[in-house]
Amino acid sequence: MIVGAVENRPIVGGNPRPIVAAGRKWTPAQRGPFRENMGIIINRYNKTRGQPILPILHYKAVARMLRVVAIGLMAMILPITLPVGGSRAAPGQESDAAEPSPPSPATSASTQPLPQDPFQRCAYKAVVTQEFGPLEPWQHRAYTQGLQQGITVDGKAWLTVYGPWEGRQGRITASGAKCSPRVAAANSVRMGWFIWLQSTPNGGAEIRQVLDCGAKRNDAIARAKGASLWADLWHPRRSRWTAISNYAVIEPTG
């Protein structure tokens, strides 16, 4: 036998198998028939055993299929491991998820206990929690100054009403200003000071500004009724309303 030559030997099925002598490599023309023959032999062998499998020569295709299956499984499992409703930010980067906004001052204040004093409680609701809605600038200033000064209820006041049905004195104040729901008349409170009243003809607590005055005998009637002062509240409609109410006096500042 010549060294390096190719011999043909018979094998099962009568198909020749090229044998390469030591020290020589197969050429593509030699490898092709060998692979084809080996595939046929393996298929026949597996069919006889009842266990058909792919030929060994197709291992590269099997490996590619396994990689595709593995990638698919990873794509299915990965989203499950992430937090629901968000994503993890890369190191050094901020997450796009919106952070909860801090509570507003009105919301935070609503959880605080209310003051015990009637005026302080009313002023707190008016300015801090804004339960009474928008205020006029002068009302907001009066309530704010009352809170800052720590004003509390001074005592009882005897309240009456007056209005345009009384003629000129029901339309123009003693200070020369036009009468309005802002106006209160009193003799024991300085002109321009604010007076808070828990009961009013409008059905709730109000703050007024003393811009008018009245007859001195009204103060004596108030004391006879157990009140420490008298106050007359301007009202647009004729009324005979009267009441004894808690009051507080706020000195304007600034």
Helices and strands as residue ranges (DSSP letters): E 6-9, G 12-14, E 17-20, H 28-49, G 56-58, H 59-81, H 105-109, H 118-127, H 137-149, E 155-162, G 164-170, E 183-186, E 194-197, E 206-212, H 217-224, E 229-234, E 243-250
